[in-house]
Amino acid sequence: MHKLILLTLCFFMAFTLTLQSEGKKEGGAEDVIVVKVAHVNPPGDPSYEAWEFFKKLIEEKSKGRFKINLYGAGQISMDERELIEQAKVGSLDIVSANVAPVALHFKKFDIFNLPYLWRDEQHIFNFCDGPAGKQLAEEFEKAVGIELLAYWDNGVRNCFHRKKPLTTPDEFKGQKIRVMNNDVYITFFAALGANPMPMAYGEVYTALQTGVVDIADNDTSGYRAMKFYEVAPNYSLTAHTIMPKIVLASQSFMAKLPADLKPVFDEAVQETLKFQRETYVNARLKDIQWMKDQGINVYEVKNLKPFQEIARTSVWVKYEDAIGKELIEKAINTK
């Protein structure tokens, strides 16, 4: 009888230990953090490459504790406004978006949309990485309820078009141009005499192909990756805006990050930031040479002063109250 009781106890203890062991495995599986990331950039774009870099980096650094599910090339939506909204409510964990739709939620971000404010990419990097950029990020997070992870590069935006070159303001008059849904952008191109038409990024190729618009704008990488040259084989170096791409994370996602993984996450974000910026800058000169080799008409704008004057008198003045004159001065004076 005693032996039977002892055997029963041993069996019960072994069964209990097995359950506990299985419970730990199950708990370990739950400890894998699946991250849903969405963006609109296609393969070949520096931002697409940056997200691939981030996935590989953070999964290796965390030894598999992070699992990154990437939804690039507009798989979830080609409308960045929709991606931002999904991140706000937590249905997406991380998104990257052009600053123009982000500024719809936070008017001070229109400082990045002001044409001809920034001298070059290093100028805007210095501003974003400095005290003014960090303070803007904090104000944005409080106002909008979404976290700003990084200011990525988004290149120098130029105009591409179906027909004649665009090297003077007069050449824009009467032409239909696709613009991002942002008041600053609309105001600037209207001041040039064009007819601005806000439109989602995913609609631009067809709009150019069918003649719904005559002109659109983007950096060299976007122009090449989206194959816009097939329907608009002319590229004018207007260099009207230099803006960041904003990487955003839902607050619910950030709140559930385990304390031991937070440094790993932050380090991966910073390493990806460096990779993305370097990739963008290196790609631009190569892209322009590639365009010329392909027979695409690349037009230099020898005199930007008429464009710059229109920007200052028709755009900067109009939005300085909403953005803040002091903030604009800080941007201008950033070395």
PyMOL commands that set and color helices and strands:
alter all, ss='L'
color gray80, all
select helices_A, chain A and resi 2-30+46-61+80-89+99-102+107-112+121-129+131-144+169-172+183-191+201-210+220-225+228-230+251-255+262-293+305-323+325-333
alter helices_A, ss='H'
color red, helices_A
select strands_A, chain A and resi 33-38+66-71+94-98+146-161+176-179+195-198+215-218+234-250+297-299
alter strands_A, ss='S'
color yellow, strands_A
deselect
rebuild
show_as cartoon
